Amino acid sequence: MQNDSFSRAAVTRRGLGGLAAGLAASTVLAPAAGWAQAASSANLAMVGEPQSLDPMASTADLVGTIMQHVYEPLFTFDANWATQPMLAAALPTVSADGKTYTIELRKGVKLHNGRDLDSEDVVASLKRWFDMTPRGKGLAKSLASLTAKGPTTVEIVLNKVEPALLAHLALPSGFAAIMAKESIANPLTEFVGTGPYKFRERKPDQFVVLVKHEGYASRSEPASGYAGKREAKIDELRFIPVPNANTRLEGVIAGQYQFSDQLAVESFKKLSGASAARAVLTMPFGFPYFPTNTKQGPMADLKVRQAFQMALDLEEVLMAGFGEPKFFATAAEHFPKGSPFFSEAGKDKYSKGDAAGAKKLLAEAKYDGTPIRILNSKQYDFHHRMALVMAEQLKAAGFKVQLDVVDWATLIQRRGDPALWDIYITHSAFLPEPMLSPPQLGEGAPGWWSSPAKEAALAAFNAEPDPAKRGALWGKVQQVIYDEVPYIRAGNFGALSGASAKMTDYAAMPWPSFWNVGLTK
């Protein structure tokens, strides 16, 4: 979940799980002082503490998962991953040359402070997104102007074609959230959006509370994925950081939590046999990947990165992470057959598991034995399990390895400093547009990948509006990824979460959403 997307796997820890679950219940389920608990409230156990509630300040999916209930984008994805309007009244009018987008806003949309949303809010929000986020910064190079052309009209003018623009504006991770212009600050201290829920309170390491936005203006189309009608059927959502995977599991089975995210795949059998909870499994769901620090340290040397790639047996790494083949699949191609972006470019470099070949590359690079620091977190325990096996494979290939195990919030912080890591372990949900994930395809994301080959391949890919021609051009981008190793995409994996038997109409999606979801008595 960077990006980083989120996974659904973690090692179970049975010994202290029950005690931790009890402590969690005693500390987080009481209503905060000064306001009454809502008539219906859902306790949602998440993998950890969000390091921010600013959806533009982080590409971490935990942030996007929570704040997509508070903020909304101009466009979003339906159940088939087609782009649909959300705050926009309809899909934009695009000029014949593909460079001018005219966007009409829905009328009567209420911000959480009670006033109507207008084009100035949208322009101020998008300017902030272009300035702050890795994907926004990448697109900003193509931005000629962004202006309000009236109370409900926004115009985006580009200096070159950007076929993925709407998809970028729709993604909930590091997303182009539309917020009240008067609330915009760095850092944000007020969270004023248009979503079906509004921010009530945050107590670090205890909860983030969102409450129903009584003035919410929903779309009228049937709900589909993130698109269409949104209704806050539950009065209050309480996002609770529960780092221990077994605590999340036992809590949802016991009824303490109505939803538990990112559970170990080996929990599937226990969840399936529970009377008060059910398993929600999606396969395939996403992909683990391992960004490299191309800016500083040993991995800044291309041959060292190529040795890293050559050393890995990714089937063994994935088996360590997920335990059973039914929960993962090796895949050299970044997009599956049937996708317009399916390509086998670079396949010969995938999952070689060639320690001798890696040693040769290290010798050519004159690798001096500087430890390779693998930054990982046990809060996503499948990350840590993969890191353990990766470390052994790298040692066999002649690397010295240092495992830096931290909590997820610390990892998110540290990966922004090139002096603190060489490889980190993360994952992403599968998304239909290549430029959406991972963020290393943009600019400024951790790893800081920049090269003439990258720029040339992406420039050709992003300049082509024809979907059929874009597919062929993606293969050239994929080849550069295998050649330059800015990250290694391990394969595909399944996702497991747990939902209360009382939770109705919950649909599994990459960023769990709880509008249109109910709770029975």
C-alpha positions, -999 to +999 in steps of 0.1 A: +000+000+000+042+027-019+038+034-023+035+019-020+005+001-017-006-022+010-004-059+013-024-083+032+003-105+048+021-106+081+035-132+104+011-143+132+024-139+167+002-159+190+019-156+224+011-119+231-017-115+206-046-119+230-031-096+256-023-070+230-059-072+216-073-067+251-050-037+257-060-022+223-097-026+232-093-009+266-073+021+252-091+029+219-127+020+221-139+047+245-152+079+230-130+109+231-137+135+258-159+163+247-182+145+222-205+116+223-199+083+205-219+080+173-250+058+170-231+035+147-193+032+149-169+010+131-135+001+146-111-005+117-078-021+126-050-008+103-014-019+100+000+011+118+000+048+126-002+071+095+028+094+096+006+122+082-031+129+074-020+151+044-028+130+013-003+150-007+026+147+018+029+110+015+024+082-011+018+057+017-014+039+011-024+040+048-027+078+044-047+075+012-070+048+027-080+070+056-082+104+039-101+093+007-131+094+030-125+131+038-112+144+005-124+136-030-107+139-064-120+153-097-119+119-112-118+083-099-119+047-110-148+024-114-149-013-108-133-020-142-106+007-136-121+030-161-117+067-152-150+083-142-159+118-129-163+124-091-162+161-083-161+169-120-196+170-135-184+148-164-152+137-181-134+168-195-136+183-229-102+179-245-090+200-274-081+184-307-044+186-300-049+168-267-034+197-246-063+217-232-087+201-207-118+220-197-134+206-166-169+215-153-175+210-116-206+195-101-228+223-086-240+222-051-211+202-036-206+212+000-172+215+017-171+204+053-171+240+064-205+245+049-198+265+018-200+254-018-169+240-036-158+263-064-131+264-091-107+284-070-106+255-044-098+231-072-070+253-087-054+259-053-055+222-045-041+211-078-013+237-077-003+222-043-004+187-058+018+197-087+042+213-063+043+185-036+039+150-050+063+129-070+037+123-097+025+159-097+061+171-100+066+149-130+035+162-147+043+198-138+069+199-165+041+195-190+019+221-174+015+254-192-013+269-171-040+260-145-068+285-142-103+291-130-125+302-159-155+309-138-170+296-105-174+260-118-149+258-147-113+248-145-089+248-174-056+228-176-034+236-205-004+214-212+027+221-234+028+184-244+003+155-245+000+136-212-023+105-219-022+094-183-033+128-168-068+118-157-055+085-143-030+105-122-057+128-109-078+097-100-053+077-080-060+077-042-023+073-032-005+106-029-037+118-045-049+150-060-073+157-032-095+187-035-096+208-003-110+242+008-085+268-004-085+286+030-074+253+047-043+249+025-011+252+045+022+234+049+017+214+071-020+211+070-037+218+103-073+217+091-087+189+069-116+204+050-128+184+020-160+173+004-161+136+012-189+116+029-169+117+061-152+147+079-123+147+102-131+148+139-101+138+160-067+122+159-049+107+190-015+095+178-011+057+183-047+054+193-071+064+165-082+087+138-119+094+140-140+105+110-177+113+113-206+114+088-207+146+067-244+155+069-242+179+040-226+155+017-236+158-020-234+124-036-233+115-073-264+098-085-249+070-106-248+035-092-218+027-071-190+010-090-155+007-075-146+041-062-171+058-086-208+066-084-230+070-054-213+074-020-233+072+012-221+073+048-242+045+063-220+042+094-220+073+115-184+071+127-152+055+114-124+049+138-091+039+122-070+022+148-033+015+145-028-022+154+008-031+143+005-068+155-010-089+127-023-115+151-040-089+172-058-076+142-069-112+134-081-121+169-097-087+172-119-091+142-128-126+151-138-115+187-158-085+174-135-058+187-129-047+152-153-046+123-125-047+098-089-058+100-065-050+072-034-067+059-036-101+076-013-130+071-024-153+043-021-183+067-049-167+087-073-176+058-084-209+073-091-195+108-110-166+094-130-188+071-141-210+101-151-180+123-187-173+129-184-136+137-160-127+109-152-136+073-122-137+051-118-113+021-092-126-003-082-110-036-058-128-059-039-114-077-039-082-058-006-064-061+032-068-063+061-065-038+090-045-051+124-034-039+136+002-048+173+008-049+191+039-039+205+051-072+217+084-057+241+075-030+260+045-016+269+012-032+237+009-052+245+041-070+268+019-091+248+003-119+269-029-118+262-033-081+224-030-088+227-055-117+245-079-093+216-075-068+191-083-095+212-113-107+216-127-072+178-130-065+158-162-068+124-144-066+103-176-063+122-184-031+118-148-019+080-149-025+077-183-009+092-168+022+068-140+022+036-158+014+041-194+024+019-212-002+021-209-040-017-202-042-010-168-026+017-156-050+029-160-086+063-152-102+059-129-131+087-112-152+061-092-171+048-061-152+014-064-168-005-096-174-016-111-207-047-093-219-034-060-207-024-036-235+009-032-216+018-069-216+055-073-225+082-098-220+110-073-224+138-079-200+125-113-190+159-129-194+171-109-164+142-119-141+148-141-110+182-155-121+194-167-087+229-166-101+253-161-072+284-167-094+273-142-120+265-117-093+300-121-078+315-114-112+296-082-116+306-071-080+343-077-089+339-056-121+323-029-099+352-031-074+326-035-047+345-028-014+323-047+010+303-017+022+272-032+039+240-031+018+213-017+042+180-034+036+153-012+052+122-032+061+094-034+086+078-062+105+045-043+105+042-058+070+057-090+081+058-105+046+083-076+039+105-088+067+103-124+057+113-116+022+141-094+035+156-123+055+158-146+024+170-118+002+198-111+027+210-147+025+209-147-013+229-115-014+255-129+011+259-160-011+267-136-040+294-117-021+275-088-006+278-077+030+243-071+043+227-051+071+190-056+079+175-024+093+142-033+108+119-004+118+083+004+122+065+014+090+062+051+099+099+052+105+106+035+072+085+060+053+105+088+070+139+072+064+134+063+028+133+100+021+170+104+031+195+088+006+221+085+034+200+060+054+194+030+031+204+011+000+173-011-007+139-010+009+110-034+009+075-022-002+046-032-024+019-017-046-016-026-057-019-036-093-031-006-113-041-005-150-020+025-160+018+021-159+025+057-148+005+053-116+028+029-098+054+026-086+062+063-080+099+057-091+086+061-126+080+097-118+105+121-103+117+127-068+105+094-054+128+075-030+155+060-051+159+091-072+162+072-104+172+095-133+189+086-165+189+095-202+175+061-211+146+065-186+138+100-199+138+089-235+117+058-230+091+076-208+090+106-231+081+084-260+056+064-240+039+095-224+037+114-257+016+088-275-021+092-269-031+060-289-036+032-264-026+005-289+007+023-297+013+030-260+013-007-253+043-013-275+062+016-261+057+003-226+079-026-234+108-002-240+103+013-206+101-022-190+134-030-207+151+001-192+139-010-157+155-044-161+187-028-176+191-001-149+175-017-119+158+013-101+137-013-085+130-050-087+094-061-091+092-095-074+060-109-088+023-109-078+006-116-045-029-121-030-044-099-003-063-110+028-083-089+052-110-097+077-145-082+080-171-086+107-201-108+097-222-077+106-205-056+080-226-054+049-218-045+013-180-043+018-162-047-015-125-055-016-105-028-033-068-017-031-076+011-008-103-001+016-133+022+015-162+023+039-188+045+023-218+025+011-209-001+039-234-008+067-234-025+100-262-048+112-272-049+148 
